[in-house]
Amino acid sequence: MSPAPQRWFYVYLLKSKRDSLIYIGCTSNLHKRLEEHREEKVYSTKKMLPIELIYFEAYSSKKAAFERERRLKHYGSALRHLKLRIGGAG
């Protein structure tokens, strides 16, 4: 019997191509969630369209992923350091 496949959780950053706003999100299905954003099914990003995925991180723990999302959203220094690391995306 083989073990169950690893389930990953993703923290991701989207950038509006229109006004360079950054959106931070967390999901267990990155591909599906990006489609939802692009199809205007996510209220928070409807007015940001068009958007592009500029960064993501994968976590094996849901708790760790949501904690990282929270830190990026609530602590400016965490997002500032990440932007520097990925080339000032915003």
N, C-alpha and C positions, 0 to 999 in steps of 0.2 A: 504494500500500500504506500503510495507516494504522499508526501506532505502536501497540504493545501498551498496553492500559490500565494506568494507574498502580496499583501495588499498595501499599496502606497498611498500616502496622503501628500498633497501638494500645496505649497504656499506659492502664490504667483503674483506678479505685477503686470498690470496692463497700463499702457500709455495711450492717451487720446492723441490721434494724429492731428486733430483740429486745434487743441489748445494746450497740449502737453501735460494735462492733468494725469495724476497717477492713481490707480485703483489697486488696492491690495485685497486678495481673496484667498480662500482655502477650500479645497475640495478633494474628494477621493477619485474623481474622474475628470482629469484635466481637459481632455478632448471634448467631452460632452459639455463641460462648463463653458469652454471657450465658444462653442456653437451657440449656447444659450445667450451669452453676451452679444455675439454678432447678430443674432436673430431678434434683438431687442426684448428678450424675455427677462432681463435683469434690470429692475427699476434704477438701481444705483448707477448703471453705466449707459443707459439709453441716450442721455444727452451728451455723452462723451464720444459717440461713434463718429467716424470709424476709429477702431482701437487696434493696438498691436500688442502681442505678448512680448515683453522685453526681458523677463526673468522668471525662473521658477526654481524651487528647491523641493526635493522629495524626502519624505520622512516615513519610516516604518511604523511610527506611533502616531495615532490620531491626536493624542494629548500633546505631543511635542510639536506637531504641525500647528495646532490651534494656539499654542503658547507663543510660537514664533510669529504667527499672524498678529496676535494681540500686542506683542512687543513692537512690531513694525508700525502698527496703527497708533499706539499710545505713547511711544517714546521716540521723539523726534531724532534723537541721536542714533538709534538703531537704523532707521530709514536713511539718515544722512550717510552713515558708514556704508550701508549697502549700495547707495547711489555712487559713492566714490569708488567702490570696488568694481562696479559694473560700468563705469565710465560716465558718471554724471547723468544718468537717464532721467532727466526731469528738470 
